[in-house]
Amino acid sequence: MNGAAKGAVIGGVFLALVGGAGYGVYTLVGDADEEGKGTDGETSVQAEKGSGPVSEKDAAKTAKAFLAAWAAGDERVAADLTNNAAAAQAAVGEFKTKAYVSKAVITPGTPNGTTVPFKVEAEITYEGTTKPLAYDSQLTVVRGLTSGKPLVDWQPSVIHPQLQKDEKLRAGAPANPPVKAVDRNGEELTAEKYPSLRQVLDELRQNYGNKAGGKPGAEVWIEPVAKEAPKRTLLTLVKGEPSTLKTYLDAKVQAAAEQAVTKFPEASVIAVQPSNGHILAVANNRKDGFNAAMRGKRAPGSTMKIVTAAMLMDRGLVAADKPAPCEKTVTWGREFHNLDHFDLPPGTNFATSFARSCNTAFIKQIKPVNDDSALPNEATEVFGIGLDWKTGIQSIDGEVPPATGAAAAAEYIGQGQITMNPLNVASITATARTGVFRQPVLVSPELDGRKLATAERRMKSSVQQQLVGMMKLTATSGTAQKAMGSVRGSDKGAKTGSAEVGGAGESPDSWFTGFSGDVAAAAMVEGGGHGGEAAGPIVAQVLNAG
């Protein structure tokens, strides 16, 4: 074909195959005569039985045959060229019947071994409206376990790259009308302007589309496996009449959060308003698109010392201005040490040990506490951790399980079995800031009458004052000094953290939380190193925007 495109129309579906390695000849499988000849006189591609690794030539032939059958709408032939005929036949058939594809141009690229990339340029027609949908995907050819033939390794992503296991490509009128989400000041929030909000906005639409009015239009979407999970819109065919949904987000803070997380891979940040619990911003920069800022479950490292310090002061075991020995090591079930094995001079007070993030000063208090449930109780009763938060979308409210021995010591410094996300840690900082837990919320509970979580008791005033003072000391002369130095004003405090997950000693998760005025924020960067190195600058940028 000398690199030129060659095509044909079959059953209303257009197939185009472009010349390239392994594509010197093509035919339209499913349109051959009894002699096995294609309509253009060329021989149909047939999978041949063999053994050993699939060659690039065989991969190209099998991919060409599959793509031809798919484009022709012949789901049975396409399915028989895969290693999961039932799943493939359903997906290829539904490409026309459920995704309403009226035309498709499928253009293979040059194979890379057994992987063949291709481009799909489709047209979706629904109730008189036609719009294009174009995307790139790829397939891999493997040898059939029983047949020995080269077969397409069936994955949903062959049909569309965003499809995951058991998900479906669909088009039509969605159940929920579109929602025009606005921030606290009435500024519209869109996924195009704020990419991190795509999943958040989809969930808000699913949860409140029918409650806020509006009329559904028509669109193409990915149908999730779980009924409660939000549909992921790929293309709007007909715009519906959106309702307006007011959120507590702040467009200015959101913009800063979006920009801040782009500086580090696998980064998440969230900001809340301590005086009322309103979520001001949520942003993620992750390859998997997961909302780790609100749904993550990872050890928070030394940011947990805010809760541990409150518990110790609550019980009268320590005070900010009283000595709290910071030795190089301490043993409780096993040996624990400080970062780089540092220690502090005898007589160092608790505030300084907190500001320098001294592990041993905290773990030495386990014996005087003499209560394995003390830390979990403080986390729940004062900071609201684990109380089934109802933020407006799916979120995780943290967990501090009871522990004994070395596991309990690890929890005192934010390791072990504790799991948190930036939302939880930002809320912990907000509670420390005001002395009262206010459950974080994205939208008003009046929209759906949901009941917000409330803590059993408020923090003692003396504890709250000491805690804020120690966080301020950390920001001005402790481990958070460098990052917080760029935050404007003097009314600011912070706590750093790093958490070794799965033995990742050289690249722990980076955690940082801080407040400035009536804004509290927390960030986490997976594998980002120590708290002030990656998460710190993210939080600082968000606090300045608030």
Helices and strands as residue ranges (DSSP letters): E 5-10, E 13-18, H 56-71, H 75-80, H 85-97, E 101-108, E 115-126, E 129-143, E 150-152, G 156-158, E 168-172, E 179-182, G 195-197, H 198-208, E 218-223, E 232-238, E 243-246, H 251-261, E 267-272, E 279-285, H 292-295, G 301-304, H 305-314, E 329-331, E 335-337, G 339-341, H 350-355, H 359-363, H 366-369, H 374-381, H 405-412, H 422-434, G 445-447, H 461-477, H 481-484, E 492-499, E 509-516, E 519-525, H 535-545
